[in-house]
């Protein structure tokens, strides 16, 4: 399995997950149709390569281009009923829709998808853990607080994209109005650097190959602050923690199949 990003932040989000068999999921699309196609091309993908679009929630930085791409490319769209009813029902061809439960696993091709309900100020938001050939990729953004269920679901990931939205001091001193500061830092807002580190500290990271700090605020955070917070937990060298950039996301990251010898058996993770 491999994964990549076409951009991450308040101006638009999109993540790609590809199985070893060629199934490709686009998780969210917060860019215009034209911009999304342009960004997909940098990863050597066209609409015909996308197996499905999976949506986390209805905020515009996650759904702006979903209906346009899906309708144009006849791409199936998976989302919760709340997300559909809140935004997509007016623009998406309903024949393309598959409504998912935020509590029930499902498959897209050879990729098993585990939804994880999260606290965020949207109608029925969820994030996801993806599994293919025994490899686990967790993606966790747009979360205001940490729940025991989240901690349970994101254990033993081989790769993790984790929200580090803001630095509390930078947010407090920013030009944001008080109401917006309360929303961002509130229990239904976004994870700050220390919350992300706290979440990471509760996870079994023994299998972790890739750690990506994502959804970083361009006004209220700095990549180095996010990396510093995460490094303090997992002890990774700087080159092992990546940043998902707003302008370009990041290129494909491959999750390696690791084998562990156990007596006469070989166990594949």
N, C-alpha and C positions, 0 to 999 in steps of 0.2 A: 504494500500500500504506500501511496505517496500523497502529499498534499501541498497546496500553494495558496497564495492570496493575490487578488487583484486590487486590493486596497483595504485599509482598515482605519476607521475613525469616524468622527461625526459627519464628515462629508460623503461617506459612502463605504459600504462593506461588501465583500464578496470573497468566499473561500471555496477552493476546489479540493475534492477528495476523490482519488482514483484508485480503484482496486487493481490487483495484479492481472485481472482478466479484462481490464479496459472499461469497466463501468465508471462513469464520471458524474459526481454529484456537485452541483453548484449550490452552496449554502449561502442564501441571501444574495440580493443584487440591489445595492443602494445607489447605483449609477444610472444615468440615462442609457437608453438602448444603444445609441451610437458609441458612447464612451465605454460601455461594458464590452461590446464587440471588439473595440480597439484594444482593450486590456486583455481580453481573452486571447487575442492574436499574439500577444507577447509571450504567451505560454504555449503557442502552437495549437490553439484550439479554436474551433468555430462552433456555431450553434448546433450543427449536426453531430458534434462530439458529446454534447451534454445529454446524459441519460435522464436526469431529473433535476428539478429545482426544489430545494428544501428551504422552508422559511422559518426563522426563529420567532419573529413577532412583526407587528405592523408598522413600526416607526419608519419614516421615509428613508432614513439612511440604510435601511435593510430591504426595503421593498420597491423602491422607486422604479427600477427597471424590470421587475419580475414579470408582470403581466405582458409587457411589450415583448420581451424575449420569448416567453412561453407561447404567446399567441402566434408570433411570427414563426418560430421554429417548431411548433406543435410539441412542446416539451411538457411532460407531466409535472404538476406542482403538488407538493406535499406540505400541508400545514394544519394546525389545529383549527377547530371550528371558530374559536374566538378570533384568531388572526384573519381567517376568511371573512367573517362577518364585520370585522372592524374596518377593513380596507379593501381587500381583494375582490369582494363580491360584485363591486361595480365595474371592474375593469378586466377581470380574467374570464376567459371562456370556461364555463363551468364543466364542460366535458373533459377538461384537462386536470380537474381537481381530484385529489385524494385527501380526505380528511383523516388526520391521525389523532390518536389519543395521546395525551402527554404522559401517560403511564404505561403504555404498551409498546413493546419492541416490534419492529417490522423490518422488511428487507427491501432494498433497491438493488436489483441484480444480485451480485454476490457480496454486497455490503450489508451487514446487519446494523441497524440503527436503533439506539436506545435513547428515547427522549428523556429529558430531565427537567421537570417543572422548576422554575426559578422565580425569585422575588424581583419583579421589575414593573414599572408603571405602564404596562400594556395589558391587553385584554386576556390573553391566555398564552403567555410567553413560555418557551422552553428552549433549552440548549441540548446538545447531543454528544453522545459517545458513539464512535463508529468502530466496527470490528470486521476484519477480513483476514482469513487465513491465520487466525490467532493473534493478529496484531491489533492493538487498541489505540485509537486517536481520540482524545478528548478536546472539545472546543467549548469554552466557557467565557462568554462576554455578556454585557448588558445585564448585570446582576448587582443588586443593591446590598445584599447581605448573604452570609454563608449559612446554609442549612445542613442539618445532619444527613439528609437525603443526598444532597450534592456531594458531600464528603464521601458517602458510601459509593456513589456511582462512579466517581472519578479515580478510584483506586487502581493502581498497577497499570497505568497507561504507558505505552511505548513512546507516545508523543503527546504534547499538551500545548494548546493555545489558551493562554490565560489573560483575562482582562487586567490591565494596570492603567486604569483610566486617568486618575489624577493624583497629584500630591496634595495632601490636605492643606499645607501652608500656602502653596501657590494658589489653590482654589480660594482660600480665605482672603488672600490679598488681591484677588483678581477684580476686574471691572464688572463681573457678572452681578446682576441684581440679587438681593438677598433671597428672593423666592427661588431663583434658579440655583443658587448655591445650595439651598436646602434640598432641592430636588436631586441634584447630582450626588450630594453626600448622604442622602437619606437612605432608609432601608429598602426603598424601591428604585434606587438610582443606579450608580455604577461603583464598581470596586475601586478603591484607592490602592496605592502601592503596598501599604502595610496590610490591608485586608487580603490582597493577593498572596503576599508572603505567608500570612496566617493560614490561608486555604492550602497552600502548597505544603506547609509544615504538617498538616494533618493527613497527607497522602503518602502512600507507599511509592516512592520514586525509584525503587531498585531496578526497574526496567526502562526508566526514562532515557530516551535517546535524544529527543528534541524538545526544547522548551522555548516557546515563542510568546513574548509580551505583546499583547494586542489591544486594540481600541484605545490607544494612548491619545490623550487630549493634546492638541497642538498649542493650547493656551495655558493649560493648568498642569502640565507635567513636562518632564524631560526624559528621553530614553535612558540616560545614564542613571537617573534616580530610580527608574523602574528596574533596571538591570541590577543595581546595587541591592535593592530590597530582595530580589529573587535569589541572587548569588549568596546572600547571607543565610539562606535556608538550605539550598541543595549543594552548595560548595562547588558549583560549576565554574570553570574558567570562563572569562568573558566571551570567548569565541563559541561557546556552546549555548549561549542564550541569544536568541535572535529577536529582532524587532519587526513587527508587521507595520510597514509604513503606509501613511495615507496616500502618498503619491504613487506608490508602485507595489505595495504589498510585499511579497517575497517570492522567489523562484521555487521550483519544486524541491521538496525535501523528501528523501526516500527513507522509509522505515525499514531497517534491515531485519532480516529473519535471523534470529540468533539461536544457535543450538547449544545445548548443555549436555555433556556426557554424564550418564548416571549408570554405573556398572556397565552392562552390555547394551543398555538402551540409549537412544539419543532422543532427547526431548526438544521439540521445536517450540519456541515462544512466538 
